[in-house]
Amino acid sequence: MSRFDYVKFDELTTICMANYKKIFTELEEALESCIILDLPEREKEYWKAALHYSEISYAMVGKALRDSQVTADGQTNLQEERGNE
């Protein structure tokens, strides 16, 4: 199995990822609401950077869950392509 294969999440991992998605979506909304405030451009850049790093964090959570599932299962189901739900 390649690290670039899409792994089909099991039920528990799907629920866990959905919970993280909700948390990161709320964080995104909070950060974006700060960006639209009448702030100096320099401070807006900090908020944009925070938003960018939250995107990276969400991706790393997904990778950690994927790796954890692969390690726990040994053999896991692959899927041909990823579908966004």
Backbone hydrogen bonds, N-H to C=O, Kabsch-Sander energy under -0.5 kcal/mol:
donor,donor_aa,acceptor,acceptor_aa,energy
5,D,2,S,-1.5
6,Y,79,Q,-0.5
7,V,5,D,-0.5
8,K,77,N,-2.5
9,F,7,V,-0.6
14,T,10,D,-2.3
15,I,11,E,-2.1
16,C,12,L,-2.3
17,M,13,T,-2.7
18,A,14,T,-2.1
19,N,15,I,-2.0
20,Y,16,C,-2.2
21,K,17,M,-2.6
22,K,18,A,-2.0
23,I,19,N,-2.0
24,F,20,Y,-2.9
25,T,21,K,-2.3
26,E,22,K,-2.1
27,L,23,I,-2.1
28,E,24,F,-2.5
29,E,25,T,-2.4
30,A,26,E,-2.1
31,L,27,L,-2.7
32,E,28,E,-2.8
33,S,29,E,-1.9
34,C,30,A,-1.1
35,I,31,L,-1.6
36,I,32,E,-1.4
37,L,34,C,-1.0
39,L,37,L,-2.2
44,K,40,P,-2.0
45,E,41,E,-1.9
46,Y,42,R,-1.1
47,W,43,E,-1.6
48,K,44,K,-2.4
49,A,45,E,-2.2
50,A,46,Y,-2.3
51,L,47,W,-2.2
52,H,48,K,-2.4
53,Y,49,A,-2.7
54,S,50,A,-1.6
55,E,51,L,-1.7
56,I,52,H,-1.8
57,S,53,Y,-2.3
58,Y,54,S,-2.3
59,A,55,E,-1.9
60,M,56,I,-2.3
61,V,57,S,-2.2
62,G,58,Y,-2.1
63,K,59,A,-2.2
64,A,60,M,-2.6
65,L,61,V,-2.5
66,R,62,G,-2.4
67,D,63,K,-3.1
68,S,64,A,-2.4
69,Q,65,L,-2.3
70,V,66,R,-2.5
71,T,67,D,-2.5
72,A,68,S,-2.4
73,D,69,Q,-2.6
74,G,70,V,-2.3
75,Q,73,D,-2.4
79,Q,6,Y,-2.1
85,E,83,G,-0.5
